[in-house]
Amino acid sequence: MNNLLKLQTCSYLKWAFTNFTQNPRFYGRKPHIIIQSTDLTKENKNVIEAQDALIEYLHSTRNLQYSDAENISRNSPTFVKKLVKSVENKDVKQSLRRLFRYHPVNEFEPFFESVGMNFSEYASLLPRDMMYLADDQRLLSNYHVLCEYGISPKKIGKICLEAREAFKFDDGILLSQLKSLQARGFTQSWVAKLVISSPNVLVNDGFLKVLQSLTNLGIVHSWFEENVLEEDSYNWNKILETLCLIKGFGFSKADLKELLCKNPNVLLEKSGDATVSLLVFLIKFGVSNDDIISGFKQLPQIKIQTLQSNIKNCCHFLVKIEMDDDDIANIIRTHWHVLGSCTLKTVKSLLNGLKTGKKRLRDILKENPLELKNWVVWKKVTLLPKTRNKFSPEKIRFLSNLGFVENSDKMTKALNAFRGSGAELQERFDCLVNAGLTRDDVAEMVQHAPHVINQTKEVLEMKIDFLVNGLGYDVSSLVKYPAFLGSSIQKIKLRFAMFNWLMDRGKVNSNLALSTVLATSDKMFVRVYVERDPEGLIVWDNFKKQFFPDEKVI
């Protein structure tokens, strides 16, 4: 009986075990995890043994400092895995000891990997006539200088790639370079960050030139310490070129200092390439130097690439609401900095939210492009008021104060000619009055030349300052020739530079009226004045290259 029970029990256990191991619902993942864990432990053990063997070889056999041997071994996982695969014996450490005895390794491979480079990056750096690190004492010596200065070995690879010459310096030169940067007023820890982000500071003087240029503007060292980030990369020669390019647009020292303190991205983002790309984009749209300067003064504190992307998206928005090309170009020229700060809603969602059509959107933006600020993605829009009058009461009131009769054809024509809100127009009007003109004179100027106050207050102030302090004219000369304010500052500088040259040669009289210098076309100006001197055309072309380096004079 007992034997029968034992037999039944064994049969049941055999059946249960068979079903347990064959049915995935029973055994699931646990045995698989155990197997993986076992393999992983074995692999880790082999890796550690290989690392230990490599440390022992580099330190005891090759006489490298223990810290160097350990850093190389622990931070070259690809090389170590190759070593593990090269031996089949279960005792990896002992097998590698024998391997190293008869087959020494190329020590530069694990070294370059340990400083943060992969094979594709360091392959070209491997010396053809050396395999032992000790044979390249300059490399090791300068590597130690960087480590002792406070730079992590894992970040030295970037320096190897971007400033290879620094590892060929004789003893003392690299440390001297680091100390000289520190002597400029920076802390040792920040100099280490600078070298990590910009290895080229060790082999050229681009950074020092930028430092000197910004110091001349009144920008202090803390600007660099706050804005130069270790995780970014900087090319200081490119940054210097960008700074020179920006200066060429006519910024004053005070304005440039304020701009760079407010938005360091102008210089530092992509080493200035982002700003250069933005400027090229704006120039292609016909944005004048005056509007570029004015826009940069009001630049929002965002990345330059984001700003340019927003401008492009706004441009696409204007195309989708079927605005004329000329009107689009005009809005971009005069309000590009506003467009750059706006991440607009889609046309569809905006039309649904405002309960209006594309035509009304076009009319609103032609009247006041600043309305775009109310149509950004994070703002809730409100229904537009039902009105047939597309002009704001403030603008109508402004024109009425100038003497225009409400609802007259002259008033309607003026409403279409003046760009900006009533408040903006009044601000520009007051700017001219504050410059020393009477209200009656300004009102007369505006009626005869509406485009005078279609420019921003900053542009008007800049042109008046140049007229009075740069050219020596009285501000009252604007009453006779208000179109001066509508000319670009490049054209003004070009014409007066040419006239001054002709006066020095005795070809024209002094104390000329503004209209004499500026009113004629370029073609007529050349024929009537420039060609008076045999060398005139050559000088004219040189001045054009100076004041219009990227475009033709129109």
Buried (B, 14 or more C-beta within 10 A) or exposed (E): EEEEEEEEEEEEEEEEEEEEEEEEEEEEEEEEEEEEEEEEEEEEEBBBBBBBBBBBBBBEEBEBEEEBBBBBBBBBBEBBBBBBEBBEEEEBBEBBBEBBEEEEBBBBBBBBBBBBBEEEBBEEBEEEEBBBBEEBEBBBBBBBBBBEBBBEBEBBBBBBBBBEEBBEBEEEBBBEBBEEBBEBBBEEEBBBBBBBBBBBBBBBBBBBBBBEBBBEBEBEBEBBBEBBEBEBBBBBBBBBBBBEBBBEBBBEEEBBBBBBBBBBBBBBBBBBBBBBBBBEBBBEBEBBBBBBBBBBBBBBEBBBBBBBBBBBBBBEBBEEBEBEEEBBBBBBBBBBBBBBBBBBBEBEEBBEBBEBEBEBBBBBBBBBBBEBEEBBEEEEBEEEEEEEEBBBEBBBEBBEEBEBEEEEEEBBEBBEEBBBBBBBBBBBBEBBBEBEBEEEBBBBBBBEBBBBBBBBBBBBBBBBEBBBEEBEBEBEBBBEBBBBBBBBBBBBBBBBBBBEBBBEEEBBEEEBEBEBBBBBEBEEBBEEBBEEBEEBEEBBEEBBEEBBEEEEBE
